[in-house]
């Protein structure tokens, strides 16, 4: 018999362990992308690789991480003290900068009884451009590909493997520091899970881990039963793939039948030559996020949420890419559009409960080169917030990260300390949110002056089509990318890569969110 009080205790304890792992990783990481922006995620898994609990980290990481853990379990049987590293998108990963470390929890048993894992976005993993978010046409151009391998054996780091990895990146000292931070995070999770087993006993911990997945499933089914039965379709597009393909369609047909949902993405476009292809793990992750948002109760986000949901993808399509399709942007950009189409379909079933589209992009910026003061290579990566969609009852939030990203902004001081740049402007892009009874949130403006020659890559969406409004609301304003040099201003496309000389000013204006409702605009608070 499951005790509801003890169930709540375990829900909080599991979440607290994942959160503590994240704190350790944040505080011990070297790169601003992890320690400042917190582009990382931590979670706990059962012996089969099913997710038990996660911290409040990055949705696109967490929903796809179970496939990484399962790939690690299948490829590398782990002994006590071992850790498996991987980033291969076609073996459970997402895109190459996201490196996952998986570790077993034995808790005094002869075989693993749980697993802990964390994923962190590394600011450079090699490839054709600094920051490893290139406008690529093949996975091989995006960086070093790591299949599931034992990085730590019996508590000892495998030096040959580590040297191989570090020899293939532009900033090896930073990468080594971040990898050791990931190891420390997993060690923390192992220690805390072992303490939990010692306190309550293995059978009790396993029983309540399974019960929490059952509870999440039951609450998701209840949320589905509250929806009308029926079938709805929705379509949205990606601007372009950076190679000339434009208006790339993402399509879903959503069917609700009692307490089950089926989402069929088969009609989405074929894979594209550029890097916006997403592996199936990304599609699953976006669906998990969207349907978790439907559940009002404070439930754990775990494997139970997806049990009543069937996701159909077509192998070879942009949402189920096959090796060696380029995928650097699928994780960050295509994931956002998947959420947009799922919410667009849900809006037809529950029109008063779904907000307008948020900015729909992560506005990826990578800058790399040689720092003239230190003579050392640098590679910097960040994503930028924008406007959230308005909802029935309120304006959208301005200048924030939304949906599949949950990172923080990079503080000006951290950016200027870690790279030879100067932040010239950072503020809200007033008036960029879509009009309506409730206004969409505004985007932001970020101007960065390069203090050294640098290679710059921009991987941005919603530059051609603004985020859609809901219930008669107007679309949000599309974003803009500009470079200013010697007093002359040039507009750049959403996908762009090239060298800029010292003194260039890069200006990013991010999209506003869509408005909600027609008629007289509500006054801003």
For each residue, the residues with C-beta under 8 A, 3 or more apart:
1:
2: 6 7 207 208 211
3: 6 7
4: 7 8
5: 8 9
6: 2 3 9 10 208
7: 2 3 4 10 11 208 211 212 215
8: 4 5 11 12
9: 5 6 12 13
10: 6 7 13 14 205 208 209 211 212
11: 7 8 14 15 53 212 300
12: 8 9 15 16
13: 9 10 16 17 196
14: 10 11 17 18 44 52 53 209 212 300
15: 11 12 18 19 53 54 55 300
16: 12 13 19 20
17: 13 14 20 21 44 53 116 189 192 193 196
18: 14 15 21 22 42 43 44 53 54 55 189
19: 15 16 22 23 42 55 56
20: 16 17 23 24 188 189 192
21: 17 18 24 25 42 55 116 118 185 186 188 189
22: 18 19 25 26 38 40 41 42 55 57 118 185
23: 19 20 26 27
24: 20 21 27 28 181 184 185 188
25: 21 22 28 29 34 40 42 118 120 181 182 184 185
26: 22 23 29 34 35 38 40
27: 23 24 35
28: 24 25 177 180 181 184 185
29: 25 26 34 35 40 120 177 178 181
30: 34 35 173 174 177 178 181
31: 34 35 122 123 174 177 178 418
32: 35 36 37 123 380 410 414 415 417 418
33: 36 37 39 121 122 123 380 381 382 410
34: 25 26 29 30 31 37 38 39 40 120 121 178 181
35: 26 27 29 30 31 32 38
36: 32 33 408 410 411 414
37: 32 33 34 382 383 407 408 409 410
38: 22 26 34 35 57 407 408
39: 33 34 58 120 121 383 407
40: 22 25 26 29 34 57 58 61 118 119 120 121
41: 22 54 55 57 58 61 62 65 118 119 120
42: 18 19 21 22 25 54 55 57 116 117 118 185 189
43: 18 51 52 53 54 55 62 65 116 117 118
44: 14 17 18 51 52 53 54 114 115 116 189 193
45: 48 49 50 51 52 66 69 114 115 116 117
46: 49 50 52 114 115 206 209 210
47: 111 112 113 114 115
48: 45 70 73
49: 45 46 66 69 70 73 115
50: 45 46 66 213 302 303
51: 43 44 45 54 62 65 66 69 301 302 303
52: 14 43 44 45 46 114 209 212 213 300 302 303
53: 11 14 15 17 18 43 44 212 300 301 302
54: 15 18 41 42 43 44 51 57 62 65 300 301 302
55: 15 18 19 21 22 41 42 43
56: 19 406
57: 22 38 40 41 42 54 61 62 406
58: 39 40 41 61 62 119 404 405 406 407
59: 62 63 285 286 288 289 403 404 405 406
60: 63 64 94 282 285 286 289 331 332 335 404 405
61: 40 41 57 58 64 65 94 98 119 285
62: 41 43 51 54 57 58 59 65 285 301
63: 59 60 281 284 285 286 287 288 289
64: 60 61 67 68 92 93 94 281 282 284 285
65: 41 43 51 54 61 62 68 69 100 117 119
66: 45 49 50 51 69 70 303
67: 64 70 71 92 281 284
68: 64 65 71 72 86 91 92 93 100 102 117 119 281
69: 45 49 51 65 66 72 73 92 100 102 115 117
70: 48 49 66 67 73 74 92
71: 67 68 74 75 86 91 92 148
72: 68 69 75 76 78 84 86 92 100 102 117 148
73: 48 49 69 70 76 77 78 102 115
74: 70 71 148
75: 71 72 84 91 147 148
76: 72 73 82 84 148 149 150
77: 73
78: 72 73 82 83 84 102 103 104 112 150
79: 82 104 153 154
80: 104 106 154
81: 152 153 154 155 156
82: 76 78 79 103 104 150 152 153 154
83: 78 101 102 103 150 151 152 183 186
84: 72 75 76 78 101 102 103 148 149 150 151
85: 99 100 101 146 148 149 150 151 161 179
86: 68 71 72 91 92 93 99 100 102 146 147 148 149
87: 93 95 96 97 98 99 100 125 144 145 146
88: 91 92 93 145 146 147 148
89: 93 94 95 96 139 279 281 321 327
90: 93 139 279 322 323 324
91: 68 71 75 86 88 147 148
92: 64 67 68 69 70 71 72 86 88 100 148 281
93: 64 68 86 87 88 89 90 96 98 100 279 281
94: 60 61 64 89 98 119 279 281 282 285 327 330 331
95: 87 89 98 142 327 328 329 330 331 332
96: 87 89 93 125 127 132 139 142 143 144 145 328
97: 87 121 122 123 124 125 131 132 133 143 328 381
98: 61 87 93 94 95 119 120 121 122 331
99: 85 86 87 119 120 122 125 146 179 182
100: 65 68 69 72 85 86 87 92 93 117 118 119
101: 83 84 85 117 118 119 151 179 182 183 185 186
102: 68 69 72 73 78 83 84 86 115 116 117 186
103: 78 82 83 84 115 116 117 152 186 187 189 190
104: 78 79 80 82 112 114 115 190
105: 112 113 114 115 116 189 190 193 194
106: 80 109 110 111 112 113 194
107: 113 114 193 194 197 198 202
108: 194 197
109: 106 112 113 202
110: 106
111: 47 106
112: 47 78 104 105 106 109 115
113: 47 105 106 107 109 197 202 206
114: 44 45 46 47 52 104 105 107 193 209
115: 44 45 46 47 49 69 73 102 103 104 105 112
116: 17 21 42 43 44 45 102 103 105 186 189 190 193
117: 42 43 45 65 68 69 72 100 101 102 103 186
118: 21 22 25 40 41 42 43 100 101 182 185 186 189
119: 40 41 58 61 65 68 94 98 99 100 101
120: 25 29 34 39 40 41 98 99 178 181 182
121: 33 34 39 40 97 98 381
122: 31 33 97 98 99 125 132 169 175 178
123: 31 32 33 97 131 132 171 174 379 380 381
124: 97 130 131 132 143 169 170 171 174 175 368 379 381
125: 87 96 97 99 122 132 142 143 144 168 169 175
126: 132 143 144 168 169 170
127: 96 132 134 136 141 142 143 144
128: 134 136 141 142
129: 132 133 134 135 366 368 455 457 497
130: 124 170 366 367 368 369 377 378 379 454 455 457
131: 97 123 124 366 367 368 379 380 381 457
132: 96 97 122 123 124 125 126 127 129 142 143 328 366 379 381
133: 97 129 328 329 332 364 366 381 457 459
134: 127 128 129 141 142 275 328 457 497
135: 129 242 243 274 275 457 459 495 496 497
136: 127 128 139 141 142 274 275 326 328
137: 141 243 273 274 275 326
138: 141 142 324 325 326
139: 89 90 96 136 142 145 323 324 325 326 327
140: 145 324
141: 127 128 134 136 137 138 326
142: 95 96 125 127 128 132 134 136 138 139 275 326 327 328
143: 96 97 124 125 126 127 132 168 169
144: 87 96 125 126 127 165 168 169
145: 87 88 96 139 140
146: 85 86 87 88 99 149 165
147: 75 86 88 91
148: 71 72 74 75 76 84 85 86 88 91 92
149: 76 84 85 86 146 161
150: 76 78 82 83 84 85 153 158 161
151: 83 84 85 101 157 158 161 162 179
152: 81 82 83 103 155 156 157 158 183
153: 79 81 82 150 156 158
154: 79 80 81 82
155: 81 152
156: 81 152 153
157: 151 152 162 183
158: 150 151 152 153 161 162
159: 162 163
160: 163 164
161: 85 149 150 151 158 164 165
162: 151 157 158 159 165 166 176 179
163: 159 160 166 167
164: 160 161 167 168
165: 144 146 161 162 168 169 175 179
166: 162 163 169 172 175 176
167: 163 164 172
168: 125 126 143 144 164 165
169: 122 124 125 126 143 144 165 166 172 175
170: 124 126 130 368 377 379
171: 123 124 174 175 377 378 379
172: 166 167 169 175 176
173: 30 176 177
174: 30 31 123 124 171 177 178
175: 122 124 125 165 166 169 171 172 178 179
176: 162 166 172 173 179 180
177: 28 29 30 31 173 174 180 181
178: 29 30 31 34 120 122 174 175 181 182
179: 85 99 101 151 162 165 175 176 182 183
180: 28 176 177 183 184
181: 24 25 28 29 30 34 120 177 178 184 185
182: 25 99 101 118 120 178 179 185 186
183: 83 101 152 157 179 180 186 187
184: 24 25 28 180 181 187 188
185: 21 22 24 25 28 42 101 118 181 182 188 189
186: 21 83 101 102 103 116 117 118 182 183 189 190
187: 103 183 184 190 191
188: 20 21 24 184 185 191 192
189: 17 18 20 21 42 44 103 105 116 118 185 186 192 193
190: 103 104 105 116 186 187 193 194
191: 187 188 194 195
192: 17 20 188 189 195 196
193: 17 44 105 107 114 116 189 190 196 197 205
194: 105 106 107 108 190 191 197 198
195: 191 192 198 199
196: 13 17 192 193 199 200 205
197: 107 108 113 193 194 200 201 202 205
198: 107 194 195
199: 195 196
200: 196 197 204 205
201: 197 204 205
202: 107 109 113 197 205 206
203: 206 207
204: 200 201 207 208
205: 10 193 196 197 200 201 202 208 209
206: 46 113 202 203 209 210
207: 2 203 204 210 211
208: 2 6 7 10 204 205 211 212
209: 10 14 46 52 114 205 206 212 213
210: 46 206 207 213 214
211: 2 7 10 207 208 214 215
212: 7 10 11 14 52 53 208 209 215 216 300 302 304
213: 50 52 209 210 216 217 302 303 304 307
214: 210 211 217 218 304
215: 7 211 212 218 219 299 300 304
216: 212 213 219 220 299 300 301 302 303 304 305
217: 213 214 220 221 304 305 307 308
218: 214 215 221 222 304
219: 215 216 222 223 295 297 299
220: 216 217 223 224 291 292 294 295 299 304 305 307 308 309
221: 217 218 224 225 259 260 308
222: 218 219 225 226 259
223: 219 220 226 227 291 294 295 296
224: 220 221 227 256 258 259 260 261 294 308
225: 221 222 258 259
226: 222 223
227: 223 224 256 349 350
228: 256 349
229: 256 257 258
230: 255 256 349
231: 253 254 255 256
232: 253 254 345 346 348 349
233: 251 252 253 254 345
234: 251 252 254 341 342 344 345 347 348
235: 249 250 251 252 341 344
236: 249 250 337 340 341 344 357 468
237: 247 248 249 250 337 465
238: 241 247 248 250 276 333 334 337 461
239: 246 247 248 461 462 463 464 465 494
240: 243 244 245 246 247 248 274 464 493 494 495
241: 238 244 245 248 272 273 274 275 276 329 495
242: 135 274 275 276 329 459 493 495 496
243: 135 137 240 272 273 274
244: 240 241 273
245: 240 241 248 272 273 274
246: 239 240 464
247: 237 238 239 240 464
248: 237 238 239 240 241 245 269 272 276 318
249: 235 236 237 267 268 269
250: 235 236 237 238 265 268 269 318 319 334 337 338 340 341
251: 233 234 235 265 267 268 341
252: 233 234 235 263 264 265 268 338 341 342 345
253: 231 232 233 263 264 267 345
254: 231 232 233 234 261 262 263 264 342 345 346 349
255: 230 231 261 262 263 264
256: 224 227 228 229 230 231 260 261 349
257: 229 260 261 262
258: 224 225 229
259: 221 222 224 225 308
260: 221 224 256 257 308 309 310
261: 224 254 255 256 257 291 308 309 310
262: 254 255 257 309 310 312
263: 252 253 254 255 287 309 310 311 312 342 345
264: 252 253 254 255 267 312
265: 250 251 252 268 283 311 312 313 314 317 319 320 338
266: 312 313 314 317
267: 249 251 253 264
268: 249 250 251 252 265 313 314 317 318 319
269: 248 249 250 272 317 318
270: 316 317 318
271: 277 316 317 318 321 322 325
272: 241 243 245 248 269 276 277 318
273: 137 241 243 244 245 326
274: 135 136 137 240 241 242 243 245 277 326 329 495
275: 134 135 136 137 142 241 242 326 327 328 329 330 459
276: 238 241 242 248 272 318 329 330 333 334
277: 271 272 274 318 321 325 326 327 330 334
278: 282 283 318 319 320 321 327 330 331 334 335 338
279: 89 90 93 94 282 283 320 321 327 330
280: 283 284 313 319 320
281: 63 64 67 68 89 92 93 94 284 285
282: 60 64 94 278 279 285 286 319 330 331 334 335 338
283: 265 278 279 280 286 287 311 313 319 320 338
284: 63 64 67 280 281 287 288 306 311
285: 59 60 61 62 63 64 94 281 282 288 289 335 404
286: 59 60 63 282 283 289 290 335 338 339 342 404
287: 63 263 283 284 290 291 306 309 311 338 342
288: 59 63 284 285 291 292 301 305 306
289: 59 60 63 285 286 292 293 339 403 404
290: 286 287 293 294 339 342 343 346
291: 220 223 261 287 288 294 295 305 306 309 342
292: 220 288 289 295 301 305
293: 289 290
294: 220 223 224 290 291 346
295: 219 220 223 291 292 299 305
296: 223
297: 219
298:
299: 215 216 219 220 295 305
300: 11 14 15 52 53 54 212 215 216
301: 51 53 54 62 216 288 292 305
302: 50 51 52 53 54 212 213 216 305
303: 50 51 52 66 213 216 306 307
304: 212 213 214 215 216 217 218 220 307
305: 216 217 220 288 291 292 295 299 301 302 309
306: 284 287 288 291 303 309 311
307: 213 217 220 303 304
308: 217 220 221 224 259 260 261
309: 220 260 261 262 263 287 291 305 306
310: 260 261 262 263
311: 263 265 283 284 287 306
312: 262 263 264 265 266
313: 265 266 268 280 283 317 319 320
314: 265 266 268 317 319 320
315: 320 322
316: 270 271 320 321 322
317: 265 266 268 269 270 271 313 314 320 321
318: 248 250 268 269 270 271 272 276 277 278 321 330 334
319: 250 265 268 278 280 282 283 313 314 334 338
320: 265 278 279 280 283 313 314 315 316 317
321: 89 271 277 278 279 316 317 318 325 327 330
322: 90 271 315 316 325
323: 90 139
324: 90 138 139 140
325: 138 139 271 277 321 322
326: 136 137 138 139 141 142 273 274 275 277 329
327: 89 94 95 139 142 275 277 278 279 321 330 331
328: 95 96 97 132 133 134 136 142 275 331 332 459
329: 95 133 241 242 274 275 276 326 332 333 334 364 459 495
330: 94 95 275 276 277 278 279 282 318 321 327 333 334 335
331: 60 94 95 98 278 282 327 328 334 335
332: 60 95 133 328 329 335 336 362 364 383 404 405 459
333: 238 276 329 330 336 337 361 362 364 459 460 461
334: 238 250 276 277 278 282 318 319 329 330 331 337 338
335: 60 278 282 285 286 330 331 332 338 339 404
336: 332 333 339 340 359 360 361 362 403 404 405 461
337: 236 237 238 250 333 334 340 341 360 461
338: 250 252 265 278 282 283 286 287 319 334 335 341 342
339: 286 289 290 335 336 342 343 403 404
340: 236 250 336 337 343 344 357 360 467 468
341: 234 235 236 250 251 252 337 338 344 345
342: 234 252 254 263 286 287 290 291 338 339 345 346
343: 290 339 340 346 347 354 355 357
344: 234 235 236 340 341 347 348 354 357 468
345: 232 233 234 252 253 254 263 341 342 348 349
346: 232 254 290 294 342 343 349 350 354
347: 234 343 344 350 351 354 470
348: 232 234 344 345 351
349: 227 228 230 232 254 256 345 346
350: 227 346 347 353 354
351: 347 348 354 470 471
352: 392 471
353: 350 392
354: 343 344 346 347 350 351 391 470
355: 343 358 388 389 390 391 396 470 513 514 516
356: 389 390 391 396 434 436 440 467 468 469 470 471 473 476 513 514 515 516
357: 236 340 343 344 360 389 467 468 469 470 475 476 513 514
358: 355 386 387 388 389 396 402 403 441 467 513 514
359: 336 363 385 386 387 388 402 443 462 467 476 479 510 511 512 513
360: 336 337 340 357 461 462 467 511
361: 333 336 386 460 461 462 479 510 511
362: 332 333 336 383 384 401 404 405
363: 359 383 384 385 386 460 479 508 510
364: 133 329 332 333 381 382 383 457 458 459 460
365: 381 382 383 384 456 457 458 506 508
366: 129 130 131 132 133 379 380 381 456 457 459
367: 130 131 378 379 380 419 421 448 450 454 455 456 506
368: 124 129 130 131 170 377 378 379 380 454 455
369: 130 377 378 420 452 453 454 455
370: 375 376 377 378 452 453
371: 374 375 376 377 378 419 420 452
372: 375 420 451 452
373: 420
374: 371
375: 370 371 372
376: 370 371
377: 130 170 171 368 369 370 371
378: 130 171 367 368 369 370 371 418 419 420
379: 123 124 130 131 132 170 171 366 367 368
380: 32 33 123 131 366 367 368 415 418 419 421
381: 33 97 121 123 124 131 132 133 364 365 366
382: 33 37 364 365 410 415
383: 37 39 332 362 363 364 365 401 405 407
384: 362 363 365 409 444 446 508 510
385: 359 363 399 400 401 402 409 443 444 510
386: 358 359 361 363 399 400 402 441 443 444 479 510 511 512 513
387: 358 359 396 397 398 399 432 433 440 441 442 443 467 476 510 511 512 513
388: 355 358 359 396 397 398 400 402 440 441 513
389: 355 356 357 358 396 440 441 467 469 470 476 513 514 516
390: 355 356 394 395 396 433 434 436 438 439 440 441 469 470 473 513 514 515 516 517
391: 354 355 356 394 396 438 470 516
392: 352 353 438 471 516 517
393: 438
394: 390 391 438
395: 390 433 438 439 440 441 522 524 525
396: 355 356 358 387 388 389 390 391 433 438 439 440 441 513 514
397: 387 388 400 402 441 513
398: 387 388 428 433 441 442 443 444 512
399: 385 386 387 428 429 441 442 443 444 510
400: 385 386 388 397 441
401: 362 383 385 405 406 407 408 409
402: 358 359 385 386 388 397 405 513
403: 59 289 336 339 358
404: 58 59 60 285 286 289 332 335 336 339 362
405: 58 59 60 332 336 362 383 401 402
406: 56 57 58 59 401
407: 37 38 39 58 383 401
408: 36 37 38 401
409: 37 384 385 401
410: 32 33 36 37 382 414 415
411: 36 414 415
412: 415 416 423 426
413: 416 417
414: 32 36 410 411 417 418
415: 32 380 382 410 411 412 418 419 421 423 448
416: 412 413 419 421 422 423
417: 32 413 414
418: 31 32 378 380 414 415
419: 367 371 378 380 415 416
420: 369 371 372 373 378 450 451 452 454
421: 367 380 415 416 448 449 450 451
422: 416 448 449 451
423: 412 415 416 426 446 447 448 449
424: 447 448 449 505
425: 445 446 447 507
426: 412 423 444 445 446 447
427: 444 445
428: 398 399 442 443 444 445
429: 399 432 442 443 444 445 477 509 510 512
430: 442
431: 442 477 512
432: 387 429 442 443 476 477 509 510 511 512
433: 387 390 395 396 398 439 440 441 442 443 476 477 512 513 515
434: 356 390 439 440 466 467 469 473 474 475 476 477 512 513 514 515
435: 439 473 474 515 521
436: 356 390 439 440 469 471 472 473 474 514 515 516 517 518 519 521
437: 472 473 515 516 517 518 519 520 521 522
438: 390 391 392 393 394 395 396 473 515 516 517 521 522
439: 390 395 396 433 434 435 436 515 521 522 524
440: 356 387 388 389 390 395 396 433 434 436 467 469 473 474 476 512 513 514 515 516
441: 358 386 387 388 389 390 395 396 397 398 399 400 433 512 513
442: 387 398 399 428 429 430 431 432 433 512
443: 359 385 386 387 398 399 428 429 432 433 476 477 479 509 510 511 512
444: 384 385 386 398 399 426 427 428 429 509 510
445: 425 426 427 428 429 507 508 509 510
446: 384 423 425 426 507 508 510
447: 423 424 425 426 505 506 507 508
448: 367 415 421 422 423 424 505 506
449: 421 422 423 424 503 504 505 506
450: 367 420 421 453 454 456 500 501 502 503 504 505 506
451: 372 420 421 422 502
452: 369 370 371 372 420 502
453: 369 370 450 499 500 501 502
454: 130 367 368 369 420 450 499 500 502
455: 129 130 367 368 369 497 498 499
456: 365 366 367 450 496 497 498 499 500 506
457: 129 130 131 133 134 135 364 365 366 496 497
458: 364 365 481 492 493 494 495 496 497 508
459: 133 135 242 275 328 329 332 333 364 366 494 495
460: 333 361 363 364 463 479 481 494 495 508
461: 238 239 333 336 337 360 361 494
462: 239 359 360 361 465 466 467 476 478 479 494 511
463: 239 460 478 479 480 481 493 494 511
464: 239 240 246 247 478 494
465: 237 239 462 475 478
466: 434 462 475 476 477 478 511 512 514
467: 340 356 357 358 359 360 387 389 434 440 462 475 476 511 512 513 514
468: 236 340 344 356 357 475 514
469: 356 357 389 390 434 436 440 472 473 474 475 476 514 515 516
470: 347 351 354 355 356 357 389 390 391 473 514 515 516 517
471: 351 352 356 392 436 516 517 518
472: 436 437 469 517 518 519
473: 356 390 434 435 436 437 438 440 469 470 514 515 516 517 518
474: 434 435 436 440 469 514 515
475: 357 434 465 466 467 468 469 514 515
476: 356 357 359 387 389 432 433 434 440 443 462 466 467 469 511 512 513 514 515
477: 429 431 432 433 434 443 466 511 512
478: 462 463 464 465 466 511
479: 359 361 363 386 443 460 462 463 494 508 509 510 511
480: 463 491 507 508 509
481: 458 460 463 491 492 493 494 496 506 507 508 509
482: 489 490 491 492 506 507 508 509
483: 489 490 492 500 504 505 506 507
484: 487 488 489 490 504 505 507
485: 488 490 500 501 503 504 505
486: 503
487: 484
488: 484 485
489: 482 483 484
490: 482 483 484 485
491: 480 481 482
492: 458 481 482 483 496
493: 240 242 458 463 481 496
494: 239 240 458 459 460 461 462 463 464 479 481
495: 135 240 241 242 274 329 458 459 460
496: 135 242 456 457 458 481 492 493
497: 129 134 135 455 456 457 458
498: 455 456
499: 453 454 455 456
500: 450 453 454 456 483 485 504 506
501: 450 453 485 504
502: 450 451 452 453 454
503: 449 450 485 486
504: 449 450 483 484 485 500 501
505: 424 447 448 449 450 483 484 485
506: 365 367 447 448 449 450 456 481 482 483 500
507: 425 445 446 447 480 481 482 483 484
508: 363 365 384 445 446 447 458 460 479 480 481 482
509: 429 432 443 444 445 479 480 481 482
510: 359 361 363 384 385 386 387 399 429 432 443 444 445 446 479
511: 359 360 361 386 387 432 443 462 463 466 467 476 477 478 479
512: 359 386 387 398 429 431 432 433 434 440 441 442 443 466 467 476 477
513: 355 356 357 358 359 386 387 388 389 390 396 397 402 433 434 440 441 467 476
514: 355 356 357 358 389 390 396 434 436 440 466 467 468 469 470 473 474 475 476
515: 356 390 433 434 435 436 437 438 439 440 469 470 473 474 475 476 521
516: 355 356 389 390 391 392 436 437 438 440 469 470 471 473
517: 390 392 436 437 438 470 471 472 473
518: 436 437 471 472 473
519: 436 437 472
520: 437
521: 435 436 437 438 439 515
522: 395 437 438 439
523:
524: 395 439
525: 395
